[in-house]
Amino acid sequence: MADDDTYVTKTITAQNTFSDWLQVRVPARADDAGRPIERRSFSRIQVKATSTAAAHTFTVQVKDPDESAGVAQPLASPPTVSDTVKIAELVGDIDVRIGIETGNFGSGTATVILSR
C-alpha cells in the first residue's frame, strides 16, 4: 500500500479474500493567514466488481489510517451483484479495501477494482 496509489485490484477465487488497502488522504490546507484549516473533504471511491461465474456478495471495508485491519467496518451499501459500479463519498483520511467475506463467495473468479 502506497500513498500515491490511485487504485488497487484483486482477483478473488475464494472466500475471505480482500484487496490491498487503498489510502485516501486529504491534503493539509491553511487560510490566508497561514492557520491550519480542518482537513475535511469528500473523496469519491469507485468500486467495480466483475465475476465469471456465480454472483458474490462483495464487502467494502473502511478504517482510520492508524487502525489495524481487525477493526475495519463495512460500508453500509456495498456492491452486492456482479458487474456493479458503486460510488461512495468518504470524509477525511481513510483506508479502504474490497473483498468477499466468509460465506459470501459463489464460484468461479471475481475481479475487483477500487479506485480514487
C-alpha positions as CSV (number, residue, x, y, z in Angstrom):
1,M,0.0,0.0,0.0
2,A,1.5,3.3,-1.1
3,D,0.2,6.9,-0.7
4,D,0.4,7.5,-4.4
5,D,-1.6,4.5,-5.5
6,T,-4.8,5.6,-7.3
7,Y,-6.3,2.1,-7.5
8,V,-6.0,-1.4,-6.2
9,T,-7.1,-4.6,-8.0
10,K,-7.5,-8.2,-6.8
11,T,-8.6,-11.4,-8.5
12,I,-10.6,-13.4,-5.9
13,T,-11.0,-17.2,-6.2
14,A,-12.0,-18.0,-2.6
15,Q,-13.9,-16.5,0.3
16,N,-12.3,-14.3,3.0
17,T,-10.1,-12.6,0.4
18,F,-9.6,-8.8,0.2
19,S,-7.6,-6.4,-1.9
20,D,-4.8,-4.3,-0.5
21,W,-5.7,-1.2,1.3
22,L,-6.2,2.0,-0.8
23,Q,-5.1,5.0,1.1
24,V,-7.3,8.1,0.7
25,R,-5.7,11.2,2.1
26,V,-7.0,14.8,2.5
27,P,-4.2,17.4,1.9
28,A,-3.4,19.9,4.7
29,R,-4.8,23.3,4.0
30,A,-4.3,26.8,5.5
31,D,-6.3,30.0,5.4
32,D,-4.8,33.3,4.1
33,A,-3.1,33.9,7.4
34,G,-1.4,30.5,7.3
35,R,-3.6,29.0,10.1
36,P,-4.5,25.3,9.5
37,I,-8.0,24.6,8.3
38,E,-9.8,21.5,9.4
39,R,-8.9,18.7,7.0
40,R,-12.3,17.8,5.8
41,S,-13.1,16.8,2.2
42,F,-15.0,14.2,0.3
43,S,-13.2,11.6,-1.7
44,R,-15.0,9.7,-4.5
45,I,-14.3,6.0,-4.4
46,Q,-15.3,3.8,-7.4
47,V,-15.8,0.1,-6.9
48,K,-16.0,-2.2,-9.9
49,A,-16.7,-5.9,-9.4
50,T,-17.0,-8.4,-12.2
51,S,-17.5,-12.2,-12.0
52,T,-17.0,-15.1,-14.4
53,A,-19.5,-17.3,-12.6
54,A,-22.0,-17.2,-9.7
55,A,-22.7,-13.8,-8.2
56,H,-20.8,-13.0,-5.0
57,T,-21.6,-10.6,-2.2
58,F,-18.8,-8.0,-2.0
59,T,-17.8,-6.1,1.1
60,V,-16.1,-2.7,1.1
61,Q,-14.3,-2.0,4.4
62,V,-13.0,1.3,5.8
63,K,-10.8,2.1,8.7
64,D,-8.7,5.0,10.0
65,P,-5.1,5.0,8.8
66,D,-3.7,4.3,12.3
67,E,-6.1,1.3,13.0
68,S,-5.5,-2.3,12.3
69,A,-7.4,-4.3,9.7
70,G,-9.2,-6.1,12.6
71,V,-11.3,-3.0,13.4
72,A,-12.3,-2.2,9.8
73,Q,-16.0,-1.5,9.3
74,P,-18.1,-2.4,6.2
75,L,-19.7,0.4,4.2
76,A,-23.5,0.4,4.5
77,S,-24.2,-0.1,0.8
78,P,-21.5,-2.4,-0.7
79,P,-21.9,-3.8,-4.2
80,T,-23.9,-7.0,-4.0
81,V,-24.2,-8.3,-7.5
82,S,-21.8,-8.9,-10.4
83,D,-20.8,-6.1,-12.8
84,T,-21.6,-3.4,-10.3
85,V,-20.1,0.1,-10.2
86,K,-20.7,2.0,-7.0
87,I,-19.6,5.4,-5.8
88,A,-19.1,6.2,-2.2
89,E,-18.1,9.6,-0.7
90,L,-15.8,9.3,2.3
91,V,-14.8,12.1,4.7
92,G,-11.2,12.7,5.7
93,D,-8.2,10.4,5.8
94,I,-9.2,6.8,5.4
95,D,-8.1,3.4,4.2
96,V,-10.4,1.4,2.0
97,R,-10.4,-2.2,0.7
98,I,-12.8,-4.6,-1.1
99,G,-13.3,-8.3,-0.9
100,I,-15.5,-11.2,-0.2
101,E,-16.1,-12.3,3.4
102,T,-16.5,-15.9,4.5
103,G,-19.8,-17.4,3.3
104,N,-20.3,-14.8,0.5
105,F,-18.3,-16.4,-2.3
106,G,-20.2,-18.1,-5.1
107,S,-17.9,-19.9,-7.5
108,G,-15.5,-19.0,-10.3
109,T,-13.5,-15.9,-10.2
110,A,-14.3,-12.3,-9.2
111,T,-12.1,-9.3,-10.1
112,V,-12.4,-6.2,-8.0
113,I,-11.0,-2.7,-8.7
114,L,-11.1,0.0,-6.1
115,S,-10.1,3.5,-7.4
116,R,-10.0,7.1,-6.3
